[in-house]
Amino acid sequence: MYWIWLAALVVLISAMMPISPSGAQSSNPIVTENARAGTSDWRITNGATNHEIEGFASATSVNRGSQIEFFVNTHDPSYTIEVFRMGYYSGLGGRRETQPVTVAGTVQPIPSPDSVYGLAECKWSNPYSLTVWNPSDSTDWVSGVYLAKLTGTTSGKQAYIIFVVRDDSRASDVLFETNVNTYQAYNAWGGKSLYCYNSNSAPVSSVTTRSCSGGGVEALKVSFNRPYDDRDGSGEFFNWEYDTTFFLESQGYDLSYSTDVDTHTNAEMLTSTGTPLHKTFLSGGHDEYWSYEMRQNVTAIRDQGVSLGFLGANDIYWQIRYEPSTFDSTANYRTIVGYKENWQNDPDALNSATYYLVTARWRDPRYTYPGHPEDALIGVMYSGDEPVNADLVVSTPFHWAFANAGLQAGSHLTGLLGYEVDKEFGDQPANTVVLAHSPYKFNNGTHHSDMTIYQAASGAWVFATGSMQWAGGLSNASPFKASDTVSPSPAAQQTMINVMAALITPASLPAPGIGVRNVATSAPSRTTNSITVNVPTGTLNGDVMVAFIAAPVSSSHTITTPSGWTLVRRDAYNNTPSVNVAVYTRTASSEPASYTWKVDAKMNLAGAVASYYLSGGIDVGNGQGNPPGTSSIGPSVTIPAGHTRDLLIDAFSPSAGTGATIVTLPGTATSRWNFGPDGISLAMGDESLSNYGSTGNRIATLSTAETSVGQLVALMPN
């Protein structure tokens, strides 16, 4: 059955790969590597479920040409170890790097968590040493994620040891970071993790720690010197990261690999001269635990023009510190410190000079040290809701990120939202664009998650999916599916390709243009002194709203502006019959359902609101009243020099209802509305501009000779 299942999986994966990428190279070490013969031998068929065989590496990563050690515990008299590189390999998912080597087995001592920090650290002996270099092939041992597969020769039980091979001297387009801090934080091997739900009840006397209803007491420190207790010893790699890297390698992207520890030490992110070595930094699916140095380093490379991609959720949530091994002070970065909810008891909380190192939530202040919300860097941050299992819902379909993806406003990417999700909290950069605004049910209420992108001052793009399950939309290669509702999505794959092109070469794509989010028009309002217009459906914070209020009276009458709206201009034809149109604008922020405009006399009124995304607001405007005739003129506006991506709104209001007069907009405009009660109507369209300077007049045609107002209003982009 295993082979039938495997063959079916390979057929399914191969059928969907590859998509023609944009930004990938035709030849690079990843392309060459994936052209080599792959294998499915990396898969475990008889997993060790009761510690029959298990192990860990002496480091989370190793540079090409260096040595790494594997410590193994087994009751088998001997075991084999064979190493595989994980990638695409024509859908097989891995390549054999070494043949099986037989090693004498050792029964190792199993530590108990210490009573002070809950730390369980293994002091094991007889390691197997591996040099990651092939003297007969200098192209071998390409940077990547590697699995050492252990098999007991008597029991047949199997387990993994996971490690990353770096290439510290090679520049590449993309540096992919594996989230080993998160692997370790959730790892309860030996009895404790940084969570109480899977920790034992042994007390931790250093501080009063949180305990779960089941009696578990979490640790304050966890060690890399121990096996992972989940996914056959592979940590969280197969949860999220493998599906992503499988897809990226299938597309031929020029990748290098690293871990959180390398982000902390900066080993592979900058050259010796301080120039970025890579064009893009990608974080995998669950990058929850970051040190102060990690955030400083990643922020610094963004500000030097390196683009960032956060392809999961709940990233940079907890701050941690590294300490050396308790057994070997020269083995740095082997212990993670995380006081978390007990941060007041962190030793660094006793000295104001070290408040910045306290292991608390990044967003929370520590006494006089202010919080540093994650969304200030990422664009979004963890909502606190879990588990979530829903659809990503597109809100900005005309953004280049969705080019050729076949998506419209409201399109669903099925199952790609969860199981933890992010949203905007208000500290994101001002030019952040919400690509998807996805509703989901939680605790009997409807909440929303956001997918975002922004461009930093350096030119670097920063993209965030806001969802861990994004990886499942790229491929389904992992033997451990994160969710049964997730399957590869051609739209998600195309979106990832579009985003990767921008991340790798920011200048290669045109800046996105302004788009209309939605429009709302009032019901005909006859012989009343007010008109209420709904906020357009789907309007998001930051959208620019433009309102038009029309009345069949002269400009001597007063129109009262709702709070928060700014009058852009007011134009009228004051002879009989009179026409009077006022234009207002507002930047959306926690919008109510509707707004009401009042006038100083009862009359027929018409009102409409349009909301636009990717706009920085009103640039210029012009308008005039037109005498009776079948042409209504919107007078030319002059777009300021250099403003080559404005959007021009063409609005016309004749002194007759739409039942009596038909308004035909200029051929350059896309119609957004055309309606009105007796005695007044509103017609509006918009058009994208590609040049600055004079626009020339825009002329609408009226089916009957009427007085009218014509207006042109230009919106400038972010």
N, C-alpha and C positions, 0 to 999 in steps of 0.2 A: 504493500500500500504506500509505503514511503516513496518508492521510486515513481509510482503512478502520480502521486501528489506533486513530487518534485518536477516531473516532466511537464505536468499541466501548468505549474507555476512558471517555469522557464518559457513555455510557449506564450503565456499571458503577458509576461514582462517583455519578452522580445518583440511581441506584436506591437507594443506601444512605444518602443524605443527605436531609433532616436527621433526627436523632432529637430528640424533644422534650426540650430542655435544661432543667436546673434551675439557676438562678443567672444565666442569660443574660438580657439585656434585650430587650424588643420593639422598642426604638428607641434607637440610639446611632450614633456615626459609622461604626462597622464595619458595622452593619446597613444603613445608608443607602448606604455605599460599595459593598457587595456587591450592592445592588439595581441598580447601574449595569450597562451592557452589558459583558460580558466578551469575551475573545478568546483564541484559541489562537496568535495571531501571535507571542507571546513565545517559542515553542519554536524551538530551533535545528535546522535541517534540513541544514546543510552546515558542520559544525564545523571550525574552524581547528585542524589537528593538527600543524602545523609552523611555528608562529609567524607565519602569514600575516597575521593581525591579532590584536591583544591590547591590553589596557589595564588601568589601575587608577584608583581615585578618590583625590582629595587628602585624604579623610577617610573613616573607616569609617561615620560617620553625619553627618547635617546636620539642623538644626532647621528646621521649616517657616518659609518666608520668607527663608531664608539661601541662600548660594551654595556650590556644590560644583564642582570641576573634574575633568575626565576626561583623562588622558594616554594617548595611543594610539600604538602602533607598527604600521606596516603598509607593505608595498611597493606597495600599490595607490595609484594617484594620488589617489584620494578614497575616502571611505567614508561610509556613513550611520549615524546614531545615533538610536535611538528608545527611549523609556523606558516600562517597564511596571511596574505595581504587582502584586505577587503576593498572591493571596487565594483565595477560593472561586468567586465569580461564576458561580453555577449550574453548577458543575462544570468550567468552562473554565479556571480556575486563575489567571487574570491579567486585567488591564484595561489598555488602552492609555492612557498618560498624555500622550505627545507623539507627533506625527506624525514620520516620518523627516526628519532634517535632514542635508544633504550637507556634509561637511567635507573640506578638503584633507588628503591623507594625508602623514604624516611618517615617514621611516625614522629610528628613534631608536637611540642607542648602547646596546649590550647590555653591562652591566657583568659583570665576573668577581668572584667572591668575594674579599674582601681576605684577605691572608695572616695577619692577626692574629686576627680573630674569625670568619672565614668569611662575612662580611656582604656580600650583594649588594644594592645599592640603586640604583635608577634615577634619573638626573638628566635627565628628559625635558622637552621644550619644546612649545610650541604647544598648550596644553590647550584643550579645549572647556569653556566655562563654562555652568553651568545654575543658574538661580534657581528654587528649589522653591516657587513661589507662582503662583497664577493670579489676577490682579487682577479678572477678571470673575466669579470663583467662589471665594469665601472658604472653601468647604467642600472644595475640591480639595486634592490632595497630602496625603491622610490619612496619618497615621503608619503605616508599614509597611516591608516589605522590597521594594526596587525593583531591577530589572535594566535596565541600559542595554545594549541589544543592538546590537552593531557588525556591519556587513556591508560587506565590500570591494566596491566598485562594479565592479571588473574580475574579481577572482578569485571573487567570490560567497561567500567564506569568512566565517564568523561566530564571534563570541565575546561573552561577557558581561563587564560590569563591575557588581559588586554593591555596593549601599550601602543604608543605612537612613535613613528620614526619621523624625525624632523630632517630638514635640509637647510641648515642655518646660513649657508653661503649662497643659496640660489634665490634670485628674484623670481616672483611669480605673479600672476594676475590676482590670485585669491589665496588668502590664508584662512583655512577652516579650523576653528577652535573646538575641540571636544570638551564637554562640560564635566570634567572629572571631579570638581569640587562638589557638584550636585550628586554625582554617583556616590561619593563618599558620605555626604551628609545623610543620605537615606539608607546607607548600608548599616545593617544591624548585626553583622557577623561578630561573634564574640559576646553578644548580649545587648549592645546599645548602639543607637544612632543619635543624631541631633534631634530626633523626634521621639515623643513618648509612646506613640501608637504601636511601634514595633520594638520598643526597648523593654528590657526586663524590669522587675520591681526593685532591684538592688539599689539602695540609697546612694545618693551622691552628696557627700557632706560638705563640699566646698561652699555651696550656696543652697538656698531653698529653691529647688527646681520645680517646674511645672510637672504635674503628673496627669495621666489620662484616666478616664473612668475605669479602664481595665487594670489600673495599677502600675502601668509602665512609668519609669522615670528616665528622662532623656539625659544624654551625656552633654558635657560642655566642651569636650575635645574628642575628636575621632582621628584615627590613624590610617595612612595609606599602607602601612605595613600589616596588611591582613587581606584575605580574599574578599571579593564581593559576594554577597549572599543571594543575588538575584540574577536572572537571565543566564544561568549556567556559568556565572563568574564574570560576565561581560559588563556588569554595571548597568547603566541606562543607555548604552550605545545603541542597542537594537530597538529601544522605545521610539526614538525620534531621529537620531543622527544618521543611522544607516540608510534609511529610505532617502534622505536628502543627498548624502554623498553618492549613493548608487545612481541617482538621477544626474547629479552634476558630472560625474565621471562618464556617464553614458553620452553626455553632450560634448565631451571633450574639453571642458574648461581646464585651464592651467592652474592646478591646485597645489598648495603645500598644506601641511597639517601641523597642528600644535595642540597644546592643552591649556587649561586655565593657569597652571603653574608657569608655563612659558609666557603667557600674557603678563603675569605678575613680574617675572624676572626680565622681561623685554628681550629674551634671548633671540627670538626669531622675527621680531617686528621691525627693528631698525638696524641699519648697517652701522659700522663703526663710526661713520662720519655723521650719524644722526639723520640720514635721509631714509625715508620709508622704503622698505625692501619689497613690499607688496602693495598692490593697488586697492585691494578690497579685503576687509576683515569680516568673516562670517561667523556668527555664533549659532550653535545648533539649537536643539529643541527645548532645553530646560536649563538655562544658564542662571540659576537662582542665586548662587553664592559667589560674591566678588570681594577681593581685598581692595584696600584703598589704592594700592599701586596698580592693580588691574584697571581701575576706572581712570586713574590719572593717565596711564599709558594709552588707553584706547581713545580718550578724549584728545590727547595730544596728537595722535596720528590722524584723527578726523580733522583737526585744525591744520594739519599739513597736507590735506587733500586726499586722504585715504577714506574711501566710502565704507560704510558699515551696514551690515545686514543682520537683523535679529529675526531668526526664522522659527521662533517659538513664542513662548509666553513666560510670565513670572520671572523675567530676567532682572539681574542686579537688585534682587529684593533684600537679601541679607548681606551685611558686611561681615567678613571673616578676617582672621589673621592666620599666618603660617608660623609654625615653630618647627625646630628640628626634631628628629627622632629622640625619644627619651633614652634609647640605648646607644645612640651614636650622634654626638653633637655636630659631627661634620656632615651628617645626612640631612641637609636643609629641606624645608618645605614638605616634610613627611607627616606633620600633624596640623590639623585644621582646628582652630579655636572659634567657637561660636556660642556666646552666652545667650544670644537671642532675647527672649522675653525677660531673661534675668540680667540684662545688660548693665543695670545699676551696680551689680556685683563684679563686673569685669574689672580687673586691676587697673586697666587704662582709664576707667571712669573715676578714679581717685585723684587724677591730676589733670588740670585743665589743658596742659600742654599736650596731652595724648587723647583728648576727647575725640579727635578725628579718627582714631584707630579703634574706638569702642565697637564691639561686635553687636550692633543693633540693626534695625531696619534702616536702609539708606534714606528713606523719606522722613524719618523721625528725628527731631532735635535731640541732642544729648547735652542737657543743661544749657550752657552758653554757646555750644557749637550747633549751628543751624542744620536742619535736615537738608539732604540733597536728593530730591525726588528723582526717581529713575527716568521719568518721562522728559526731564530736561535734556537728557542725552538720547534716549531711545525714541521719544515721541509719544509713547504710551507707557502704562505700567499696570501691574497686576491688580485686577478688580477685587480680589478676595473671594470670588465665587468659585466653588468647585464641588462636585464635578459638573461640567457643562458638556453637552453633546448636542450640537445644533448645526445650522448651516451658516457659512459666510454669505453675507448679502451685500452686493455691490451697490455703492452709493454714488460713485464718480466714474461712470463708465467711459467717458471720453478722454480720460487721462491716458497718456502714452503707456502707462504701466499695463493697461488692458488692451493695447493694440492687437488686432487680429485674434483676440480671444473669444469673439462672438458674444460679448456680454452687453447687457443693457442695465439701466437703472432698475434695481430690484432683483436682478438675476441671482440665483442661489448656487453656491458651490456646496453641494450636498455633503454633510457630515464633517466639514473641514473646520468647524468651530469647537474647540474643547482641548483637553479636558480642563485645563486652566486657561484663562483668557485675560487680555489686557484691554485697557481703554484710556482715552485722554482724561487727565485729571486737571489740566489747566496750567501746568508748568512746561508744556511742550513749546518748542520754538514757534514764534508767531506765524511763520510761513508753512507750518505743518499742514499737509493735505490729508483728509480722511478719504481713503480709497474704498473702504468697506465699513459700513456701520450696521452691525449685525445684531438683531434682537434675539434674546433667549429667555426662557422661563427659569426663574430661580426663586425658591421660597415663596411661591404663589404670586410672584411679581414678574414684570417684564424688564429686563436689564439689557444693556447694549455693550458690545465689544467693538473695538476699532482697529482697522489696518491702516497704517499711515506711512507717509514718506515726506521728507523735507530735504532741502539743500542747504548745507552749511555755508558760511561765508567763504570758506576755502574752496568751494566748488564741489566738495564731497557730498554724495547723497547718503541719507540714512533711512533705511527701509525697515519696517517692523510688521510682521504678519499679525501680531496680537493673538496668536493661537498656536498651541502645540501641535494640533492635528493637521497643520499645513503640510507637514512632511508626508502624510499619507496621501495627499493629493498629487505628490510628485512621483511616487512609486509605491509598490506593495511588496518589495523584496524581502523585508524583515521577517524572520521566522516568529517574531513576537509582535503581533498586530496590536497597536495601541487602542484601536476601536473597531468593532465589527461594522460600523456604519461608514467607515472611510474606505474609499477606493480611488485609484488614480484619476485625475481630472485633466483632460486636455486643456481646459481653460486655465487651470492653476499652473500647469506646465508652461503654457505660453506666457502667462504673466511672469513666472519666474525667469524665463528667458529674457523678456523685456527688461525686467528689473536688473538682471545680471549685466546686461549691456550697458545700462546707465551706471551701475556701481563700478564696473571696470574702467569705462571710458566716459566720464561725466559729460565731456564736451561733444560726444558723438551724437547726442539726441537733442532735438529741439526742445526748448522750454515749453511746458504745457500751456495751452491756451485756456481762456476763460470759457466756462460752460454753464448752461442754465440748469439749475437743480430742479426747479419746478415753478409753476405759476398758480396763482389763485385769483379768481375774479369774484366780484360781489354779485349777489342776486340783484336784479333791477330794483332800484330804490326810487320810488315815485313820491313826490310831494311830502318829503320829510326833511328834517334839518340835520341828519347824520347818516353816515354810511359805514358799515362794518365789513372789513375784508379779512379773511383768514390768512394766517401765515402759511405759505406753500408747504404742502406735505413733503417731508424728508429734509427740510431745511436744517442745516447743521451749524453749530457754533462756528463763527468765522465767515460764514457766507455773507455776501453783500446783498441786501434786499433793496429793491427800487420800487416805489409805489407811485401810481398815477391816480389822481382824483380829479374828475371832470364834472363841471356844472354848467348849465345853460344860462349863465348870468355874467355880468360884467365883473371886472377886477375890483370894483368898489366893495364887493361883498367879502367878508372875512371867513377864512377857513382855519379852524383850530387844529394845530398839529399835535398828535399823540406824543406822550413822553418818550424820549429816546430817538425820535426821528428828526432829521435835519432837512430843511427845505433846500432843494437844489436850485430850482427856478420856478417861476410862475408866469405863464404867458396867456394872453387873452385877445379876443376880438370883441371890442366893446360896443359896436353898433348892433342894430337889430338884424337878425337874432344874435345875441351875445354867446360867446363860448369862453370858458375859463378853465385852464388845466394847471394843476400844481404837481410838481415832481419832488419826491422825498427819497431819502436814503437812510439806511441803518445797517450796522454790522450785527448779524445775529448773535445773540448770547442768551441762553436759557429763555427761549421765546414762549410767550403765552399762545393761546389758540388763535387769537385774532387781535386786530386793532380797529379803533373807531375814530373817524374824522368827523368833526362837527362844522356846520355852516350857520350863518346868522339869519337864515330864512328858510322856509320850506320850499323845496324845489326837487326836480328830478336830478339824481346823482348817479355817477358810475365810478367804480373804483377797482383797481387791480394791483397785485404785487407779484414781482418776479424775484426769485432768489438765485444768485450766481455764485459758483465756487471758483477758486483760483483767482479771485479779483482783489485788488488792493483798494477798490473804491472808485468814486467818480473822478474822472480826469478833467474833462471839459464838457460843456453843454451849450446849446443855443435853441432858440424857439421863436415863433412869431404867430400872430393872428392873421388869418387869411380871409379876404372878402369873399362874397358869394361866388362860387365857381365849381367846376368839376375837378379841379386840381388843388391839392393841399400840399403846401411847400414846408418841408423841414429845412431851415436854413443851415448852410455849411458850418462845420466846426473846424478849427485848426488844431490838429493833434500835435503836441509838443515834439520837438526834435528828439529822435532816438526812441520814441514810443511806437514800436513797430508791431505790437501785439495787442492793441486795444480791441475792445468789442464795442460796436456802435449800436445803440438802441434807436430805432426809428418809431416814433409814436405820433398818431394822428387822431384828432377828435373833431368830427363834424357835428353840426348843430341839428342832428336828426338821429333817431333811433336806427338800429341796424335793420329793422323791418322796412324802413323807408329808403335808407341809403346804404349801398354796398361799398365798402372800402377795399380797394385793391392796393396792397402794399407794394413798394418798389420791388423789382425783381431780384434785387441783391439781398433782400431780407428774408429770414425764415420766420413765418408767422407764429406768434405766441398766443394772441387772443384777438377777437373781433366781436364785440358785443355792445349792448347798451339798452336802456329804457327809452321810451318816447322822449324826443327832444334833446338827446345827447348820446354819444357812443364813443367807444374807445377801441382803437386798433393798434397793435404793437407787434413789431418783429425785431430781430437783431441780426447782426452780421459781423464776422471777424474781419479785422483790417490787417494789412501786412505792411503798410507804409504810414509814415507820419506826414504832417502837412495838411493842406485843405482837403476835406472829404468831398466837397461839392454838395450842392443841394440834394435832398432826397424828396421825391415827389410821389404822393399817393394819388390814385384816381378815385373820384367819387362818382357813384352812379347817377346822382342828381346834384344840381348846383346848390351848394350849401356854404355857409360860413364855417370856418374851421380853425383849429390850432395845429401846427406841425412842430415837432420838437425832435432834436437829435441830442442824445446824451452818450458820451463815451466812457466806458469803464476801462481802467488800467489793470494790468495783471499784477499778481503778487511780485 
